[in-house]
């Protein structure tokens, strides 16, 4: 695997960590009053918003992060 494959794999893993961080921080600081929370929302919203528009409404649960984590994880494993 060349440099490009390693770079894409690392980028996918970092995106996966950002989305996971957003999920975890939403349990602790749901209002987003922390600077870290605001950063995670700004960094991951371009990934989550299109998925949220496509998924059907499921009440108070937001499954967009779960779906993005699964897709990013599958893509990351493909680059290993």
CORHU-V479211 format. One record per backbone hydrogen bond with DSSP energy under -1.0 kcal/mol. CO is the residue of the C=O (numbers start at 0). NH is the residue of the N-H. If there is no record, write none. Layout:
[[CO/NH] [CO/NH]]
//
This chain:
[[1/5] [2/6] [3/7] [4/8] [5/9] [6/10] [7/11] [8/12] [9/13] [10/14] [11/15] [12/16] [13/17] [14/18] [15/19] [16/20] [17/21] [18/22] [19/23] [20/24] [21/25] [24/28] [28/31] [33/37] [34/38] [35/39] [36/40] [37/41] [38/42] [39/43] [40/44] [43/46] [43/47] [44/48] [47/51] [48/52] [49/53] [50/54] [57/60] [62/66] [63/67] [64/68] [65/69] [66/70] [67/71] [68/72] [69/73] [70/74] [71/75] [72/76] [73/77] [74/78]]
//
